Amino acid sequence: MGFFSALRVALSALVVNKGRSTLTSLGIVIGISAVIALVSAGDGARLLLDEKLETVGKNIIVVRAGGRSSQGMITSFSPLKHEDADAIRKQLGSKLVGIAPLQQYPGSVTARSSPPCETALVGCTPELARVRKWTLDAGQFISDEDVKAASRVCLIGQTVRKKIFPDNPRPLGKTLYANGQSLKVVGVLSEKGKNPLGADQDNQVFIPLTTLEQLISGKHYLTQIATAPLDANQGDQVRAEIMQVVREQHHVKPGSEDFDVFSVHEMAQLATVVTRTLQILIAVIASISLVVGGIGIMNIMLVSVTERTREIGIRMAVGATPGNVLSQFLIEAVVLALVGGVIGITLGMAAAFGMAKLIGWPLVISPRIVLVTFAIAGGVGVFFGFYPARKASRLDPIEALRYE
């Protein structure tokens, strides 16, 4: 019997017992669909996080005031100073894209015809644009002259623009009032959305650092220093060197820092570790389902061998070899597993599409995962179908013909 003839007989045998075949392949269906759906979900979540990190800057290194414990709690606090940023620039400037000292201050902005908008007022320098790789929808960024002269100018994010100037996408030259101080809008930043922690990056107003210090906050310290390495592969080394420079500035020893240095790259690495761990757990759970499905296939094939003992005897009597019988039942087991695999892949892709729509992350279905899961389904059929097929091929034709 040729392969296609054996395949046709296998399909006929499965169609005759449709209900039994469906229930038998259910474990394969569940296992394969779980792998496809949850691996797709993990890839989609990671891609979404990557997109969020891109809006922040994957290579950004931030020095924050206040030492942190391993749980993220502030353990000691000392404000960052302009001298800290100057020391980093002096010792490591050749390795960095730029150094952007920042002071964040809570505030409220309004225009003459708009209600107040609660926002974050951020004092900055022109280097922030290079460090964060920000783009503008209109206007220009703050200049060195603005910082030197403490100019009354600002850039606004899209959330602020929509609340203060809802009918004007380019409110350049317009005046808004930040904590009572008048500022002229010189630029509108492109939309960035929320950062990985959920904060709205568009609900910010950027002001020359000197202007914020002199007119609004009255404080001459920094809350953050943002920078980025010229070589992305040296991020960890640069971060360690920044830690050492600021330790020397604050006269503290390792382990007793009153500041914190973290990189966005670390968040990306942590997210990758978490998603990979979850995918490994998914694979383990799905493997259990596949084993259960494989045992079901073995069980039903053993039943099939018993039911068709007389048929096997007749085939052997008319010339079928043990190899023909083995291949016949092995093909049936593989077909049963592959049918379950196809159904599982279809359901898994549908579930992945549904989750992507419901949760709002990108739909990512890797062709490699689809091919691997299909191959695994076939492998389950071969592994668990071999014993029943071998048992059928070893039947004595005489005894098989006598079987009732």
MILOLO-316047 format. One record per residue (C-alpha): x, y, z; residue number from 1. Coordinates in nm, 2 decimals. Layout:
<atoms>
ATOM / px / py / pz / dovo
ATOM / X / Y / Z / NUM
...
</atoms>
This chain:
<atoms>
ATOM / px / py / pz / dovo
ATOM / 0.00 / 0.00 / 0.00 / 1
ATOM / 0.14 / 0.34 / -0.10 / 2
ATOM / 0.16 / 0.64 / 0.12 / 3
ATOM / -0.14 / 0.82 / -0.04 / 4
ATOM / -0.35 / 0.50 / -0.02 / 5
ATOM / -0.25 / 0.47 / 0.35 / 6
ATOM / -0.34 / 0.84 / 0.41 / 7
ATOM / -0.68 / 0.79 / 0.24 / 8
ATOM / -0.75 / 0.49 / 0.46 / 9
ATOM / -0.64 / 0.68 / 0.77 / 10
ATOM / -0.87 / 0.97 / 0.70 / 11
ATOM / -1.16 / 0.74 / 0.63 / 12
ATOM / -1.10 / 0.57 / 0.97 / 13
ATOM / -1.09 / 0.90 / 1.15 / 14
ATOM / -1.41 / 1.03 / 0.97 / 15
ATOM / -1.60 / 0.71 / 1.06 / 16
ATOM / -1.54 / 0.79 / 1.43 / 17
ATOM / -1.56 / 1.17 / 1.42 / 18
ATOM / -1.67 / 1.22 / 1.78 / 19
ATOM / -1.40 / 1.00 / 1.92 / 20
ATOM / -1.13 / 1.15 / 1.69 / 21
ATOM / -1.23 / 1.51 / 1.80 / 22
ATOM / -1.22 / 1.42 / 2.17 / 23
ATOM / -0.89 / 1.24 / 2.12 / 24
ATOM / -0.72 / 1.54 / 1.96 / 25
ATOM / -0.86 / 1.79 / 2.21 / 26
ATOM / -0.54 / 1.78 / 2.42 / 27
ATOM / -0.33 / 1.86 / 2.12 / 28
ATOM / -0.57 / 2.14 / 2.02 / 29
ATOM / -0.55 / 2.30 / 2.37 / 30
ATOM / -0.17 / 2.27 / 2.40 / 31
ATOM / -0.10 / 2.41 / 2.05 / 32
ATOM / -0.35 / 2.69 / 2.08 / 33
ATOM / -0.21 / 2.79 / 2.42 / 34
ATOM / 0.14 / 2.81 / 2.28 / 35
ATOM / 0.04 / 3.02 / 1.98 / 36
ATOM / -0.18 / 3.26 / 2.17 / 37
ATOM / 0.04 / 3.31 / 2.48 / 38
ATOM / 0.37 / 3.33 / 2.29 / 39
ATOM / 0.20 / 3.59 / 2.06 / 40
ATOM / 0.08 / 3.78 / 2.36 / 41
ATOM / 0.43 / 3.78 / 2.51 / 42
ATOM / 0.58 / 3.90 / 2.19 / 43
ATOM / 0.31 / 4.17 / 2.15 / 44
ATOM / 0.36 / 4.29 / 2.51 / 45
ATOM / 0.74 / 4.31 / 2.46 / 46
ATOM / 0.70 / 4.50 / 2.13 / 47
ATOM / 0.46 / 4.74 / 2.29 / 48
ATOM / 0.71 / 4.80 / 2.58 / 49
ATOM / 0.98 / 4.85 / 2.32 / 50
ATOM / 0.77 / 5.12 / 2.15 / 51
ATOM / 0.71 / 5.29 / 2.49 / 52
ATOM / 1.08 / 5.27 / 2.57 / 53
ATOM / 1.16 / 5.43 / 2.23 / 54
ATOM / 0.96 / 5.73 / 2.33 / 55
ATOM / 1.17 / 5.77 / 2.64 / 56
ATOM / 1.50 / 5.66 / 2.48 / 57
ATOM / 1.64 / 5.31 / 2.52 / 58
ATOM / 1.99 / 5.44 / 2.60 / 59
ATOM / 1.89 / 5.71 / 2.84 / 60
ATOM / 2.08 / 5.72 / 3.17 / 61
ATOM / 1.92 / 5.93 / 3.45 / 62
ATOM / 2.07 / 6.05 / 3.77 / 63
ATOM / 1.80 / 6.11 / 4.03 / 64
ATOM / 1.81 / 6.28 / 4.36 / 65
ATOM / 1.76 / 6.03 / 4.65 / 66
ATOM / 1.91 / 5.69 / 4.72 / 67
ATOM / 1.69 / 5.39 / 4.65 / 68
ATOM / 1.66 / 5.05 / 4.82 / 69
ATOM / 1.63 / 4.73 / 4.62 / 70
ATOM / 1.25 / 4.78 / 4.66 / 71
ATOM / 1.26 / 5.13 / 4.51 / 72
ATOM / 1.21 / 5.31 / 4.84 / 73
ATOM / 1.40 / 5.64 / 4.90 / 74
ATOM / 1.66 / 5.57 / 5.18 / 75
ATOM / 1.85 / 5.89 / 5.18 / 76
ATOM / 1.81 / 6.22 / 5.01 / 77
ATOM / 2.04 / 6.50 / 4.89 / 78
ATOM / 1.95 / 6.74 / 4.61 / 79
ATOM / 2.15 / 6.72 / 4.29 / 80
ATOM / 2.35 / 7.04 / 4.21 / 81
ATOM / 2.46 / 7.21 / 3.90 / 82
ATOM / 2.82 / 7.11 / 4.00 / 83
ATOM / 2.72 / 6.74 / 3.97 / 84
ATOM / 2.62 / 6.79 / 3.61 / 85
ATOM / 2.94 / 7.00 / 3.54 / 86
ATOM / 3.16 / 6.72 / 3.69 / 87
ATOM / 2.99 / 6.46 / 3.47 / 88
ATOM / 3.04 / 6.68 / 3.17 / 89
ATOM / 3.41 / 6.75 / 3.25 / 90
ATOM / 3.51 / 6.39 / 3.32 / 91
ATOM / 3.28 / 6.20 / 3.08 / 92
ATOM / 3.17 / 6.45 / 2.82 / 93
ATOM / 3.36 / 6.28 / 2.54 / 94
ATOM / 3.16 / 5.96 / 2.59 / 95
ATOM / 2.82 / 6.12 / 2.61 / 96
ATOM / 2.57 / 6.25 / 2.36 / 97
ATOM / 2.50 / 6.54 / 2.59 / 98
ATOM / 2.42 / 6.62 / 2.96 / 99
ATOM / 2.08 / 6.77 / 3.04 / 100
ATOM / 2.03 / 6.90 / 3.39 / 101
ATOM / 1.66 / 6.92 / 3.48 / 102
ATOM / 1.44 / 7.06 / 3.75 / 103
ATOM / 1.08 / 6.94 / 3.76 / 104
ATOM / 0.82 / 7.15 / 3.94 / 105
ATOM / 0.45 / 7.09 / 3.98 / 106
ATOM / 0.24 / 7.37 / 3.82 / 107
ATOM / -0.06 / 7.49 / 3.65 / 108
ATOM / -0.08 / 7.66 / 3.31 / 109
ATOM / -0.36 / 7.85 / 3.15 / 110
ATOM / -0.43 / 8.09 / 2.86 / 111
ATOM / -0.67 / 8.38 / 2.87 / 112
ATOM / -0.97 / 8.18 / 2.74 / 113
ATOM / -0.89 / 7.84 / 2.88 / 114
ATOM / -0.93 / 7.67 / 3.22 / 115
ATOM / -0.62 / 7.58 / 3.42 / 116
ATOM / -0.43 / 7.27 / 3.33 / 117
ATOM / -0.24 / 7.08 / 3.59 / 118
ATOM / 0.10 / 6.98 / 3.45 / 119
ATOM / 0.47 / 6.94 / 3.52 / 120
ATOM / 0.69 / 7.24 / 3.46 / 121
ATOM / 1.04 / 7.12 / 3.35 / 122
ATOM / 1.34 / 7.35 / 3.35 / 123
ATOM / 1.59 / 7.23 / 3.10 / 124
ATOM / 1.87 / 7.32 / 2.86 / 125
ATOM / 1.90 / 7.27 / 2.48 / 126
ATOM / 2.10 / 6.95 / 2.53 / 127
ATOM / 1.78 / 6.77 / 2.64 / 128
ATOM / 1.67 / 6.76 / 2.27 / 129
ATOM / 1.99 / 6.57 / 2.17 / 130
ATOM / 1.97 / 6.34 / 2.47 / 131
ATOM / 1.61 / 6.24 / 2.43 / 132
ATOM / 1.61 / 6.27 / 2.05 / 133
ATOM / 1.29 / 6.46 / 2.06 / 134
ATOM / 1.12 / 6.60 / 1.75 / 135
ATOM / 0.88 / 6.90 / 1.73 / 136
ATOM / 0.56 / 6.94 / 1.54 / 137
ATOM / 0.61 / 7.32 / 1.52 / 138
ATOM / 0.86 / 7.58 / 1.62 / 139
ATOM / 1.20 / 7.53 / 1.78 / 140
ATOM / 1.36 / 7.40 / 2.09 / 141
ATOM / 1.49 / 7.62 / 2.37 / 142
ATOM / 1.83 / 7.78 / 2.28 / 143
ATOM / 2.15 / 7.86 / 2.48 / 144
ATOM / 2.06 / 8.23 / 2.45 / 145
ATOM / 1.72 / 8.15 / 2.62 / 146
ATOM / 1.90 / 7.98 / 2.91 / 147
ATOM / 2.16 / 8.26 / 2.95 / 148
ATOM / 1.89 / 8.53 / 2.94 / 149
ATOM / 1.63 / 8.34 / 3.14 / 150
ATOM / 1.39 / 8.41 / 2.86 / 151
ATOM / 1.01 / 8.39 / 2.92 / 152
ATOM / 0.96 / 8.11 / 2.65 / 153
ATOM / 0.84 / 7.75 / 2.66 / 154
ATOM / 0.77 / 7.44 / 2.47 / 155
ATOM / 0.45 / 7.25 / 2.53 / 156
ATOM / 0.35 / 6.89 / 2.50 / 157
ATOM / 0.05 / 6.77 / 2.30 / 158
ATOM / -0.17 / 6.71 / 2.60 / 159
ATOM / -0.11 / 7.07 / 2.72 / 160
ATOM / -0.17 / 7.21 / 2.37 / 161
ATOM / -0.50 / 7.03 / 2.34 / 162
ATOM / -0.62 / 7.16 / 2.67 / 163
ATOM / -0.49 / 7.52 / 2.64 / 164
ATOM / -0.52 / 7.58 / 2.27 / 165
ATOM / -0.77 / 7.31 / 2.15 / 166
ATOM / -0.84 / 7.48 / 1.82 / 167
ATOM / -0.48 / 7.58 / 1.73 / 168
ATOM / -0.24 / 7.30 / 1.64 / 169
ATOM / 0.05 / 7.56 / 1.60 / 170
ATOM / 0.01 / 7.81 / 1.88 / 171
ATOM / 0.35 / 7.96 / 1.82 / 172
ATOM / 0.39 / 8.31 / 1.97 / 173
ATOM / 0.08 / 8.26 / 2.19 / 174
ATOM / 0.11 / 8.35 / 2.56 / 175
ATOM / 0.03 / 8.11 / 2.84 / 176
ATOM / 0.06 / 8.16 / 3.22 / 177
ATOM / 0.26 / 7.91 / 3.43 / 178
ATOM / 0.20 / 7.96 / 3.80 / 179
ATOM / 0.11 / 8.31 / 3.72 / 180
ATOM / 0.42 / 8.39 / 3.50 / 181
ATOM / 0.37 / 8.47 / 3.14 / 182
ATOM / 0.56 / 8.26 / 2.88 / 183
ATOM / 0.56 / 8.27 / 2.50 / 184
ATOM / 0.51 / 7.94 / 2.32 / 185
ATOM / 0.81 / 7.88 / 2.08 / 186
ATOM / 0.76 / 7.52 / 2.01 / 187
ATOM / 0.52 / 7.22 / 2.02 / 188
ATOM / 0.66 / 6.88 / 2.08 / 189
ATOM / 0.55 / 6.57 / 1.88 / 190
ATOM / 0.32 / 6.33 / 2.06 / 191
ATOM / 0.50 / 6.06 / 2.27 / 192
ATOM / 0.22 / 5.90 / 2.47 / 193
ATOM / 0.27 / 5.74 / 2.81 / 194
ATOM / 0.60 / 5.61 / 2.93 / 195
ATOM / 0.64 / 5.25 / 3.06 / 196
ATOM / 0.53 / 5.36 / 3.41 / 197
ATOM / 0.21 / 5.51 / 3.28 / 198
ATOM / 0.30 / 5.88 / 3.31 / 199
ATOM / 0.18 / 6.11 / 3.03 / 200
ATOM / 0.49 / 6.24 / 2.86 / 201
ATOM / 0.29 / 6.50 / 2.67 / 202
ATOM / 0.15 / 6.67 / 2.98 / 203
ATOM / 0.47 / 6.88 / 3.03 / 204
ATOM / 0.58 / 7.23 / 2.97 / 205
ATOM / 0.95 / 7.29 / 2.91 / 206
ATOM / 1.11 / 7.61 / 3.02 / 207
ATOM / 1.47 / 7.74 / 3.02 / 208
ATOM / 1.62 / 7.61 / 3.35 / 209
ATOM / 1.73 / 7.95 / 3.46 / 210
ATOM / 1.38 / 8.09 / 3.40 / 211
ATOM / 1.22 / 7.82 / 3.61 / 212
ATOM / 1.47 / 7.87 / 3.89 / 213
ATOM / 1.44 / 8.25 / 3.90 / 214
ATOM / 1.08 / 8.31 / 3.82 / 215
ATOM / 0.88 / 8.01 / 3.93 / 216
ATOM / 1.04 / 7.76 / 4.17 / 217
ATOM / 1.30 / 7.99 / 4.34 / 218
ATOM / 1.52 / 7.68 / 4.39 / 219
ATOM / 1.86 / 7.63 / 4.24 / 220
ATOM / 1.90 / 7.26 / 4.26 / 221
ATOM / 1.83 / 6.97 / 4.01 / 222
ATOM / 1.59 / 6.68 / 4.04 / 223
ATOM / 1.74 / 6.49 / 3.75 / 224
ATOM / 2.04 / 6.48 / 3.52 / 225
ATOM / 1.97 / 6.30 / 3.19 / 226
ATOM / 2.23 / 6.17 / 2.95 / 227
ATOM / 2.30 / 5.90 / 2.70 / 228
ATOM / 2.62 / 5.72 / 2.59 / 229
ATOM / 2.76 / 5.78 / 2.24 / 230
ATOM / 2.82 / 5.41 / 2.21 / 231
ATOM / 2.50 / 5.22 / 2.31 / 232
ATOM / 2.71 / 4.91 / 2.38 / 233
ATOM / 2.90 / 5.09 / 2.66 / 234
ATOM / 2.58 / 5.19 / 2.85 / 235
ATOM / 2.67 / 4.98 / 3.16 / 236
ATOM / 3.02 / 5.10 / 3.17 / 237
ATOM / 2.92 / 5.47 / 3.13 / 238
ATOM / 2.65 / 5.42 / 3.40 / 239
ATOM / 2.91 / 5.29 / 3.64 / 240
ATOM / 3.15 / 5.58 / 3.57 / 241
ATOM / 2.87 / 5.83 / 3.63 / 242
ATOM / 2.80 / 5.66 / 3.96 / 243
ATOM / 3.17 / 5.71 / 4.06 / 244
ATOM / 3.17 / 6.07 / 3.95 / 245
ATOM / 2.86 / 6.16 / 4.15 / 246
ATOM / 2.99 / 5.96 / 4.46 / 247
ATOM / 3.30 / 6.18 / 4.45 / 248
ATOM / 3.09 / 6.49 / 4.43 / 249
ATOM / 2.87 / 6.39 / 4.72 / 250
ATOM / 3.16 / 6.24 / 4.92 / 251
ATOM / 2.98 / 5.90 / 4.98 / 252
ATOM / 3.10 / 5.54 / 4.96 / 253
ATOM / 2.95 / 5.27 / 4.75 / 254
ATOM / 2.63 / 5.14 / 4.91 / 255
ATOM / 2.55 / 5.46 / 5.09 / 256
ATOM / 2.46 / 5.68 / 4.79 / 257
ATOM / 2.21 / 5.97 / 4.84 / 258
ATOM / 2.13 / 5.96 / 4.47 / 259
ATOM / 2.03 / 5.69 / 4.21 / 260
ATOM / 2.15 / 5.62 / 3.86 / 261
ATOM / 1.94 / 5.40 / 3.64 / 262
ATOM / 1.92 / 5.33 / 3.27 / 263
ATOM / 1.61 / 5.27 / 3.06 / 264
ATOM / 1.81 / 4.98 / 2.90 / 265
ATOM / 1.78 / 4.80 / 3.24 / 266
ATOM / 1.40 / 4.82 / 3.22 / 267
ATOM / 1.41 / 4.68 / 2.87 / 268
ATOM / 1.64 / 4.39 / 2.99 / 269
ATOM / 1.41 / 4.33 / 3.29 / 270
ATOM / 1.11 / 4.32 / 3.06 / 271
ATOM / 1.28 / 4.07 / 2.83 / 272
ATOM / 1.37 / 3.84 / 3.12 / 273
ATOM / 1.01 / 3.85 / 3.25 / 274
ATOM / 0.85 / 3.78 / 2.91 / 275
ATOM / 1.10 / 3.49 / 2.85 / 276
ATOM / 1.03 / 3.34 / 3.19 / 277
ATOM / 0.66 / 3.36 / 3.12 / 278
ATOM / 0.70 / 3.20 / 2.78 / 279
ATOM / 0.90 / 2.92 / 2.94 / 280
ATOM / 0.62 / 2.86 / 3.19 / 281
ATOM / 0.37 / 2.87 / 2.91 / 282
ATOM / 0.58 / 2.60 / 2.72 / 283
ATOM / 0.59 / 2.38 / 3.03 / 284
ATOM / 0.21 / 2.41 / 3.08 / 285
ATOM / 0.14 / 2.35 / 2.71 / 286
ATOM / 0.38 / 2.05 / 2.72 / 287
ATOM / 0.17 / 1.89 / 2.99 / 288
ATOM / -0.14 / 1.94 / 2.77 / 289
ATOM / 0.04 / 1.79 / 2.47 / 290
ATOM / 0.15 / 1.49 / 2.67 / 291
ATOM / -0.21 / 1.43 / 2.79 / 292
ATOM / -0.32 / 1.46 / 2.42 / 293
ATOM / -0.05 / 1.22 / 2.32 / 294
ATOM / -0.16 / 0.97 / 2.58 / 295
ATOM / -0.51 / 1.01 / 2.44 / 296
ATOM / -0.39 / 0.93 / 2.09 / 297
ATOM / -0.21 / 0.62 / 2.22 / 298
ATOM / -0.51 / 0.50 / 2.40 / 299
ATOM / -0.75 / 0.55 / 2.11 / 300
ATOM / -0.50 / 0.38 / 1.87 / 301
ATOM / -0.48 / 0.08 / 2.10 / 302
ATOM / -0.86 / 0.06 / 2.10 / 303
ATOM / -0.85 / 0.09 / 1.72 / 304
ATOM / -0.60 / -0.19 / 1.69 / 305
ATOM / -0.82 / -0.41 / 1.91 / 306
ATOM / -1.14 / -0.32 / 1.71 / 307
ATOM / -0.96 / -0.39 / 1.37 / 308
ATOM / -0.77 / -0.70 / 1.46 / 309
ATOM / -0.97 / -0.91 / 1.21 / 310
ATOM / -0.91 / -0.64 / 0.94 / 311
ATOM / -0.54 / -0.66 / 1.01 / 312
ATOM / -0.54 / -1.04 / 0.98 / 313
ATOM / -0.72 / -1.01 / 0.64 / 314
ATOM / -0.46 / -0.76 / 0.51 / 315
ATOM / -0.17 / -0.97 / 0.62 / 316
ATOM / -0.34 / -1.28 / 0.46 / 317
ATOM / -0.35 / -1.10 / 0.12 / 318
ATOM / 0.01 / -0.99 / 0.13 / 319
ATOM / 0.04 / -0.69 / 0.36 / 320
ATOM / 0.38 / -0.69 / 0.54 / 321
ATOM / 0.43 / -0.59 / 0.91 / 322
ATOM / 0.59 / -0.27 / 0.78 / 323
ATOM / 0.27 / -0.19 / 0.58 / 324
ATOM / 0.06 / -0.24 / 0.89 / 325
ATOM / 0.29 / -0.04 / 1.11 / 326
ATOM / 0.30 / 0.25 / 0.87 / 327
ATOM / -0.08 / 0.24 / 0.83 / 328
ATOM / -0.15 / 0.29 / 1.20 / 329
ATOM / 0.14 / 0.53 / 1.24 / 330
ATOM / 0.00 / 0.75 / 0.97 / 331
ATOM / -0.34 / 0.74 / 1.14 / 332
ATOM / -0.18 / 0.86 / 1.46 / 333
ATOM / 0.02 / 1.14 / 1.29 / 334
ATOM / -0.29 / 1.25 / 1.09 / 335
ATOM / -0.49 / 1.27 / 1.41 / 336
ATOM / -0.22 / 1.48 / 1.58 / 337
ATOM / -0.17 / 1.71 / 1.28 / 338
ATOM / -0.54 / 1.77 / 1.25 / 339
ATOM / -0.54 / 1.87 / 1.61 / 340
ATOM / -0.24 / 2.08 / 1.55 / 341
ATOM / -0.41 / 2.27 / 1.26 / 342
ATOM / -0.72 / 2.33 / 1.47 / 343
ATOM / -0.50 / 2.44 / 1.76 / 344
ATOM / -0.30 / 2.68 / 1.54 / 345
ATOM / -0.62 / 2.83 / 1.40 / 346
ATOM / -0.77 / 2.88 / 1.74 / 347
ATOM / -0.45 / 3.01 / 1.88 / 348
ATOM / -0.42 / 3.27 / 1.61 / 349
ATOM / -0.78 / 3.37 / 1.66 / 350
ATOM / -0.72 / 3.40 / 2.04 / 351
ATOM / -0.40 / 3.61 / 1.98 / 352
ATOM / -0.59 / 3.84 / 1.75 / 353
ATOM / -0.87 / 3.88 / 2.01 / 354
ATOM / -0.63 / 3.96 / 2.29 / 355
ATOM / -0.44 / 4.21 / 2.07 / 356
ATOM / -0.77 / 4.39 / 1.99 / 357
ATOM / -0.90 / 4.38 / 2.35 / 358
ATOM / -0.58 / 4.49 / 2.53 / 359
ATOM / -0.45 / 4.71 / 2.25 / 360
ATOM / -0.10 / 4.58 / 2.19 / 361
ATOM / 0.05 / 4.48 / 1.85 / 362
ATOM / -0.05 / 4.15 / 1.70 / 363
ATOM / 0.27 / 3.94 / 1.66 / 364
ATOM / 0.25 / 3.58 / 1.53 / 365
ATOM / 0.59 / 3.44 / 1.45 / 366
ATOM / 0.59 / 3.20 / 1.15 / 367
ATOM / 0.87 / 3.01 / 1.32 / 368
ATOM / 0.65 / 2.94 / 1.62 / 369
ATOM / 0.37 / 2.82 / 1.40 / 370
ATOM / 0.60 / 2.58 / 1.21 / 371
ATOM / 0.76 / 2.46 / 1.53 / 372
ATOM / 0.42 / 2.39 / 1.70 / 373
ATOM / 0.30 / 2.21 / 1.38 / 374
ATOM / 0.62 / 2.00 / 1.39 / 375
ATOM / 0.57 / 1.93 / 1.76 / 376
ATOM / 0.21 / 1.80 / 1.69 / 377
ATOM / 0.35 / 1.57 / 1.42 / 378
ATOM / 0.62 / 1.45 / 1.67 / 379
ATOM / 0.36 / 1.38 / 1.93 / 380
ATOM / 0.17 / 1.16 / 1.68 / 381
ATOM / 0.48 / 0.97 / 1.59 / 382
ATOM / 0.60 / 0.92 / 1.95 / 383
ATOM / 0.26 / 0.81 / 2.10 / 384
ATOM / 0.14 / 0.63 / 1.79 / 385
ATOM / 0.45 / 0.41 / 1.75 / 386
ATOM / 0.36 / 0.16 / 2.02 / 387
ATOM / 0.00 / 0.09 / 1.90 / 388
ATOM / 0.13 / 0.07 / 1.54 / 389
ATOM / 0.41 / -0.17 / 1.64 / 390
ATOM / 0.16 / -0.38 / 1.83 / 391
ATOM / -0.06 / -0.40 / 1.53 / 392
ATOM / 0.23 / -0.50 / 1.30 / 393
ATOM / 0.33 / -0.79 / 1.54 / 394
ATOM / -0.01 / -0.96 / 1.54 / 395
ATOM / -0.01 / -1.32 / 1.42 / 396
ATOM / -0.22 / -1.33 / 1.10 / 397
ATOM / -0.38 / -1.67 / 1.20 / 398
ATOM / -0.48 / -1.54 / 1.54 / 399
ATOM / -0.60 / -1.22 / 1.40 / 400
ATOM / -0.83 / -1.39 / 1.15 / 401
ATOM / -0.98 / -1.60 / 1.43 / 402
ATOM / -1.04 / -1.28 / 1.64 / 403
ATOM / -1.41 / -1.20 / 1.70 / 404
</atoms>
